[in-house]
Each structure stands twice: as C-alpha cells, then as structure tokens.
Amino acid sequence: MKCPFLEEMIVQYCSACQIKKMIPKNSLVDTQPCEGNYSDCPVFKDFFAKTGREQKQKEEKMMEAKKEIAGEAKPCIWMKAGVIAYRMCTSDYDCKNCSFDQALLDASGSYVESPIVVEAIKKLKQLPASERKCRYMLTGDFSYKICSNNYECWHCSVDQYIQDLIESSPYLKKRRERLSKEKKVRGFAFREDYYYTPNHIWLKVEGELLKIGIDDFATRVLGRIEKISFSNERFIIKDENAWQLGSGNRIVQIKSPITGEIVEINNEVQKDPSLIQREPYHNGWLLKIKMPKEIKAEMMKGDNARDWLEREFDKLHQEFAKEMGILIADGGELIVDIYERLSDEQWHNLIKKFLL
C-alpha cells in the first residue's frame, strides 16, 4: 500500500556544485539565481573562474609547444639555398659553432672548394636578380637584403663589415691557431691545405678567389729577396712571366702556373719584399686572381705535396754536396751566408733546376 504521505516532486540539480544539490522545480522562480540571475550565483562564478583558468593554461601550453616546434624547425642556410634536401638548424644560426658548417671552412675561416659550396653558388646565381637573397638574410642576420654583387662577396661592403666583426670572434681565433699551424718538412715550413706547383708556387682557394705566393723552399733557394715587380696588373697567363724577384743582379723571372684575372696585388710585399721570406704563407702572399674553372692535375696538395717536398730536399742536398761541397742537414741551414759563397753561375743553376 502506498504511503499517504508520499508525494511526487520534480527536482533539478546543479552540475557545477561539488555535491548534487537537489532543487525543487516549483521553487525555481525568476528571482532566484538558478533561473533568472545565475551569473550572480557564487557557485556559477567559482566554476566559471576555475574552468577559465584551466582553459587559459591549456592555451598557453599549446602556444609554448608551437613556439618550441617553430624554434626547432629553422632550416639550415644550405637548405634555404636549395643545395641540400633537408637539414634543420640546431644551433640557432650560430654557424661558427656548427660542426656541419665548420666542415666547410679552412684554417683562415673561409669557405673552401667544397662541392656543396660550389653547388650553392651555382644555384643562387641561376635565380632571378630579385630573388638572390644575401647569405646574411639566409642566416636571419638581416630581415631583407638582396645581393647586388652576383655573390662576389669579396667586394661587398656589407660582407666586409660582417667579416670584421667575425674576425674578433675568439672561436675563430682558436680555430685558426689550431688548424693553421705550419708544419715542418726537412726544415722547411709547409702548409698541407695549400696547392703546390713543381716550381714551388703555392695556391690557396679563398671562396671565388685564388691567392698565390711562393713556398718557403723557394725563398731559401733564392737567398735574398730585396726586389719584386709584376709583369702585368690585370692578368697572368699560364707559362708566361708573371713576376720577377731577387736581389742585385740575381733576379729571376717566374712563370705563372695558371691563367686568370688579377683582383689584387699585395702592396705590402712591394714596399717590403723581405716579407716574402719572413711570412711566405701569410702576409708574404703575392697576388689574388679570380677562381679558374679547375685546379690543374699537376698541382699537389696534402700528402702528395709533402712527399714531393721531401724529394726536392734530397735533390737539393745532393746538388750542394756534389757541385759545391756543402753538406746541409735540413732546410733550416739554408741561410744567407751560404749564398754569399755561391757564384752567380752556381746560383742561376740552382734556380733553373728548382724554380723554373
């Protein structure tokens, strides 16, 4: 039997409240917060504030995640140049500390004749003039800059300014000190990263330029260098006289191993020719030319050049012993005093056998 006191009632409950608080339907009138002014309800206010904070925190986390993804997805400048298919920068464009970028640098901090670099320049030059982005735009250093020099950076004032800043970098200085140390081969200073010709001319690739000088062996054989002059200020032609140097009446004409347009002649060696002997691989360089299409096969580098220099010393040792009765243990003994004892004929014979 149904209890006479049992009464049916329609109720609703607030889902925002921590406990399901029953609210009779007939008690919901417009004057109460639940029906008319729910925005004034303390439960509603607390719930809205809580969910708002959670939503905001969720959105902030999503934004941070997007930033992290965007930060990680910085394309390498070589990828931007279209040279490599895919590589993301992991160093925030700090190229001087990037092992991949550093692998393309030589001891002086210049990009070497790497196939990647050559290919990059070719591809960039094929772009329309309006799309030739400056390499510093690729790295993000400039927001916008178009190259107006056909990627011939050596006469760009902007590049020179940036390079001056790089020159002061302690990282580059340490790298140069580590990699550019000259080695000794039988007493002669020697650079493994340079190209050498059979007549003791060295060539060093610097981007799209080729720096040229004479090696330490040649300076020792010459004895004294007090004069130097260049045959032409615009071009050098293979197998034709490029410069002459020496002292007094002991002057020798040196033929060029390569053809090219002269970009720069070292004025410092013209002012002080002895610089060639003191620093043959550094401040004693002679001239720079535009990079030719290829380096000839007869030029030597690395171990091949080292072995060749060993053989050259053996020949020189035999020449001194046989023709002049002078024994030398290594190239360090080839001092000016020895050459004072040589006749002009003996000196010219040495030059002919080793430098011509």
C-alpha positions as CSV (number, residue, x, y, z in Angstrom):
1,M,0.0,0.0,0.0
2,K,1.3,3.4,-0.9
3,C,2.1,5.7,2.0
4,P,-0.3,8.6,2.2
5,F,2.5,10.9,3.0
6,L,4.5,10.1,-0.1
7,E,4.4,13.0,-2.6
8,E,6.0,13.2,-6.0
9,M,8.0,16.3,-6.9
10,I,10.1,17.3,-9.9
11,V,13.5,18.3,-9.0
12,Q,16.7,19.6,-10.7
13,Y,20.2,19.7,-9.5
14,C,23.2,22.0,-10.1
15,S,26.0,20.2,-12.0
16,A,28.5,22.9,-11.1
17,C,28.1,22.2,-7.4
18,Q,30.5,19.8,-5.8
19,I,27.6,17.9,-4.4
20,K,24.4,17.2,-6.3
21,K,22.2,19.7,-4.6
22,M,18.5,19.0,-5.3
23,I,16.4,22.0,-6.2
24,P,12.6,21.5,-6.4
25,K,11.2,22.6,-9.8
26,N,8.4,24.6,-8.4
27,S,10.9,26.6,-6.3
28,L,12.8,27.9,-9.3
29,V,11.4,31.3,-9.9
30,D,12.9,34.2,-11.8
31,T,14.0,35.9,-8.6
32,Q,16.4,33.1,-7.7
33,P,19.9,32.9,-9.2
34,C,19.3,29.5,-10.9
35,E,16.6,30.8,-13.1
36,G,16.9,34.5,-13.5
37,N,20.2,35.8,-12.3
38,Y,22.5,32.8,-12.5
39,S,25.5,35.0,-13.2
40,D,25.2,36.2,-9.6
41,C,25.3,32.7,-8.2
42,P,28.6,32.1,-6.2
43,V,28.7,28.5,-7.4
44,F,28.5,29.6,-11.0
45,K,31.1,32.3,-10.5
46,D,33.6,29.9,-8.9
47,F,33.0,27.3,-11.6
48,F,33.5,29.8,-14.4
49,A,36.6,31.2,-12.9
50,K,38.1,27.7,-12.4
51,T,37.3,26.5,-16.0
52,G,38.5,29.8,-17.4
53,R,41.9,29.4,-15.7
54,E,42.2,25.8,-16.9
55,Q,41.4,26.8,-20.5
56,K,43.8,29.7,-20.4
57,Q,46.6,27.4,-19.0
58,K,45.8,24.9,-21.8
59,E,46.0,27.6,-24.5
60,E,49.3,28.9,-23.0
61,K,50.8,25.4,-23.1
62,M,49.7,24.9,-26.7
63,M,51.3,28.3,-27.6
64,E,54.6,27.3,-25.9
65,A,54.6,24.0,-27.7
66,K,54.1,25.7,-31.0
67,K,56.9,28.1,-30.3
68,E,59.2,25.2,-29.4
69,I,58.3,23.4,-32.6
70,A,58.8,26.6,-34.6
71,G,62.1,27.2,-32.9
72,E,63.3,23.7,-33.8
73,A,62.2,24.0,-37.4
74,K,64.8,26.5,-38.5
75,P,66.0,25.4,-41.9
76,C,69.8,25.3,-42.4
77,I,71.1,28.1,-44.7
78,W,72.3,25.4,-47.1
79,M,68.8,24.0,-47.2
80,K,67.5,27.5,-47.9
81,A,69.9,27.8,-50.7
82,G,68.5,24.7,-52.2
83,V,71.8,22.7,-52.0
84,I,70.7,20.0,-49.6
85,A,67.3,18.4,-49.5
86,Y,66.7,18.6,-45.7
87,R,68.6,19.8,-42.7
88,M,67.3,21.8,-39.7
89,C,69.4,24.2,-37.8
90,T,70.1,23.1,-34.3
91,S,72.4,26.0,-33.3
92,D,70.0,29.0,-33.7
93,Y,72.1,30.0,-36.8
94,D,75.2,30.1,-34.7
95,C,77.2,28.9,-37.7
96,K,80.6,29.5,-36.2
97,N,79.9,26.7,-33.7
98,C,78.1,24.4,-36.1
99,S,80.1,21.2,-36.9
100,F,78.4,20.9,-40.3
101,D,79.2,24.5,-41.3
102,Q,82.7,24.3,-39.8
103,A,83.4,21.3,-42.0
104,L,83.2,23.7,-45.0
105,L,85.8,26.1,-43.6
106,D,89.5,26.1,-43.9
107,A,92.0,27.4,-41.4
108,S,91.5,31.0,-42.3
109,G,87.8,30.9,-41.7
110,S,86.9,31.0,-45.4
111,Y,84.7,28.5,-47.2
112,V,86.8,26.1,-49.2
113,E,86.3,24.5,-52.6
114,S,83.7,22.0,-51.2
115,P,81.3,20.6,-53.8
116,I,78.4,21.9,-51.5
117,V,79.7,25.5,-51.7
118,V,80.4,25.4,-55.4
119,E,76.9,24.0,-56.0
120,A,75.3,26.6,-53.7
121,I,76.9,29.4,-55.6
122,K,75.8,28.0,-59.0
123,K,72.2,27.6,-57.8
124,L,72.0,31.0,-56.3
125,K,73.4,32.7,-59.4
126,Q,70.7,31.0,-61.5
127,L,67.9,32.8,-59.6
128,P,66.3,36.0,-60.9
129,A,68.1,39.1,-59.6
130,S,65.1,39.9,-57.3
131,E,65.4,36.5,-55.6
132,R,69.1,36.4,-54.9
133,K,69.0,36.7,-51.2
134,C,72.1,37.8,-49.3
135,R,73.7,35.0,-47.4
136,Y,73.2,37.0,-44.2
137,M,69.4,37.1,-45.0
138,L,69.5,33.3,-45.1
139,T,71.0,33.2,-41.7
140,G,68.5,35.6,-40.3
141,D,71.0,38.3,-39.6
142,F,69.1,40.7,-41.9
143,S,65.4,40.7,-42.3
144,Y,65.7,41.6,-46.0
145,K,68.7,42.1,-48.3
146,I,69.1,41.2,-52.0
147,C,72.6,40.5,-53.3
148,S,73.7,43.1,-55.9
149,N,77.2,41.7,-56.5
150,N,76.3,38.3,-58.1
151,Y,77.6,36.6,-54.9
152,E,81.1,38.0,-55.3
153,C,81.3,38.8,-51.6
154,W,84.9,39.9,-51.7
155,H,84.0,43.4,-52.9
156,C,80.8,43.8,-50.8
157,S,81.0,46.5,-48.1
158,V,78.3,44.7,-46.1
159,D,80.2,41.4,-46.1
160,Q,83.4,43.2,-45.2
161,Y,81.7,44.8,-42.2
162,I,80.3,41.4,-41.0
163,Q,83.7,39.7,-41.6
164,D,85.4,42.4,-39.5
165,L,83.0,41.5,-36.7
166,I,83.7,37.8,-37.2
167,E,87.5,38.5,-37.1
168,S,87.1,39.5,-33.5
169,S,85.5,36.2,-32.6
170,P,87.5,34.2,-30.0
171,Y,86.1,31.0,-31.5
172,L,87.6,31.8,-34.9
173,K,90.9,32.8,-33.4
174,K,91.1,29.5,-31.6
175,R,90.3,27.6,-34.7
176,R,92.9,29.4,-36.7
177,E,95.5,28.8,-34.1
178,R,94.6,25.1,-34.1
179,L,94.4,24.5,-37.8
180,S,96.8,27.0,-39.4
181,K,100.0,25.9,-37.6
182,E,102.7,25.4,-40.2
183,K,104.3,22.0,-40.2
184,K,108.0,21.4,-40.9
185,V,109.3,19.1,-43.7
186,R,113.0,18.7,-43.6
187,G,113.3,22.1,-42.0
188,F,111.0,23.9,-44.5
189,A,107.7,25.5,-43.4
190,F,104.9,23.7,-45.1
191,R,101.1,24.1,-45.4
192,E,99.1,20.9,-46.1
193,D,96.0,22.8,-47.1
194,Y,97.7,24.7,-50.0
195,Y,98.2,23.6,-53.6
196,Y,101.7,23.5,-54.9
197,T,103.3,23.6,-58.4
198,P,106.5,21.9,-59.4
199,N,108.3,25.3,-59.4
200,H,107.4,25.9,-55.8
201,I,104.4,28.3,-56.2
202,W,101.6,27.8,-53.8
203,L,97.9,28.5,-54.4
204,K,95.2,28.8,-51.8
205,V,91.5,28.8,-52.5
206,E,89.5,31.6,-50.8
207,G,85.9,31.4,-51.9
208,E,85.9,32.5,-55.5
209,L,89.4,33.8,-55.4
210,L,92.8,32.1,-55.7
211,K,95.7,33.5,-53.6
212,I,99.2,32.9,-54.9
213,G,102.7,33.0,-53.5
214,I,106.0,31.1,-53.3
215,D,106.8,28.5,-50.7
216,D,109.4,28.5,-48.0
217,F,111.7,26.2,-50.1
218,A,111.8,28.8,-52.9
219,T,112.6,31.7,-50.6
220,R,115.5,29.7,-49.2
221,V,116.9,28.8,-52.6
222,L,116.6,32.5,-53.7
223,G,118.8,33.5,-50.8
224,R,117.8,37.2,-50.6
225,I,114.6,38.9,-51.8
226,E,115.1,42.7,-52.0
227,K,113.2,43.4,-55.2
228,I,109.9,42.3,-56.7
229,S,107.9,43.5,-59.7
230,F,104.8,42.2,-61.6
231,S,104.7,41.9,-65.3
232,N,101.0,42.8,-65.6
233,E,98.5,44.3,-63.2
234,R,95.4,42.9,-64.9
235,F,96.1,39.3,-66.0
236,I,98.5,36.4,-65.5
237,I,98.8,33.8,-68.3
238,K,99.9,30.2,-67.9
239,D,103.6,29.6,-68.7
240,E,104.3,33.4,-69.2
241,N,106.3,35.6,-66.9
242,A,104.1,36.8,-64.0
243,W,106.6,38.5,-61.7
244,Q,110.4,38.8,-61.1
245,L,112.2,38.9,-57.8
246,G,115.6,38.6,-56.2
247,S,118.5,40.8,-55.2
248,G,121.1,42.8,-57.0
249,N,121.9,41.0,-60.3
250,R,120.4,37.8,-59.1
251,I,116.9,38.3,-60.4
252,V,114.7,35.5,-61.6
253,Q,111.6,35.7,-63.8
254,I,108.8,33.4,-62.5
255,K,106.2,31.9,-64.9
256,S,102.6,31.7,-63.9
257,P,101.2,28.2,-63.4
258,I,97.7,29.3,-64.3
259,T,95.7,31.9,-66.3
260,G,93.4,34.3,-64.5
261,E,92.3,37.9,-64.0
262,I,94.2,39.7,-61.2
263,V,91.9,41.0,-58.5
264,E,94.6,42.3,-56.1
265,I,98.3,42.6,-55.8
266,N,99.9,42.6,-52.3
267,N,101.2,46.2,-51.9
268,E,103.0,45.2,-48.7
269,V,105.5,43.0,-50.4
270,Q,106.2,45.7,-52.9
271,K,107.0,48.0,-50.0
272,D,109.0,45.4,-48.1
273,P,110.0,42.3,-50.3
274,S,111.7,40.6,-47.4
275,L,108.2,39.9,-46.1
276,I,108.0,37.1,-48.6
277,Q,110.8,35.3,-46.8
278,R,109.6,36.1,-43.3
279,E,106.0,35.1,-43.9
280,P,105.7,33.2,-47.2
281,Y,102.3,31.7,-46.4
282,H,100.7,34.6,-44.7
283,N,101.5,38.3,-45.2
284,G,104.0,37.4,-47.9
285,W,101.5,36.4,-50.5
286,L,101.9,38.0,-53.9
287,L,98.5,38.3,-55.7
288,K,94.9,37.2,-55.9
289,I,93.1,36.2,-59.1
290,K,89.5,35.2,-59.9
291,M,89.0,31.5,-59.3
292,P,89.6,29.5,-62.6
293,K,87.2,26.7,-63.6
294,E,89.5,24.0,-62.2
295,I,92.8,23.3,-60.5
296,K,95.2,21.5,-62.8
297,A,96.1,17.9,-62.1
298,E,99.8,18.6,-61.9
299,M,99.3,20.7,-58.8
300,M,99.9,18.9,-55.5
301,K,98.3,19.0,-52.1
302,G,98.4,17.2,-48.7
303,D,100.4,14.0,-48.6
304,N,101.4,14.3,-52.2
305,A,102.8,17.7,-51.7
306,R,104.7,16.6,-48.6
307,D,106.3,13.6,-50.4
308,W,107.3,15.9,-53.3
309,L,108.9,18.4,-50.9
310,E,110.9,15.5,-49.3
311,R,112.2,14.5,-52.7
312,E,113.0,18.2,-53.6
313,F,115.2,18.4,-50.4
314,D,117.0,15.2,-51.3
315,K,117.8,16.7,-54.7
316,L,118.9,19.9,-53.2
317,H,121.1,18.1,-50.7
318,Q,122.8,16.2,-53.5
319,E,123.3,19.4,-55.5
320,F,125.0,21.2,-52.7
321,A,127.2,18.2,-51.9
322,K,128.2,17.4,-55.4
323,E,128.6,20.8,-57.0
324,M,129.6,23.0,-54.1
325,G,131.0,20.6,-51.4
326,I,128.5,21.9,-48.9
327,L,126.6,19.5,-46.6
328,I,123.2,20.6,-45.3
329,A,121.2,18.6,-42.7
330,D,117.9,20.4,-43.4
331,G,116.3,23.5,-45.0
332,G,117.0,25.4,-41.8
333,E,120.7,25.5,-42.7
334,L,120.0,27.4,-45.9
335,I,120.9,30.8,-44.6
336,V,122.1,33.9,-46.5
337,D,125.7,33.3,-45.5
338,I,125.8,30.1,-47.7
339,Y,124.5,32.1,-50.7
340,E,127.3,34.6,-50.3
341,R,129.7,31.8,-51.0
342,L,127.9,30.9,-54.3
343,S,129.0,32.3,-57.6
344,D,126.3,33.9,-59.8
345,E,126.6,30.9,-62.1
346,Q,126.0,28.4,-59.3
347,W,123.1,30.4,-58.0
348,H,121.4,30.6,-61.5
349,N,121.9,26.8,-61.9
350,L,120.1,26.2,-58.6
351,I,117.2,28.5,-59.7
352,K,117.0,26.8,-63.1
353,K,116.8,23.3,-61.5
354,F,114.2,24.1,-58.9
355,L,112.2,27.2,-59.7
356,L,111.9,27.4,-63.5
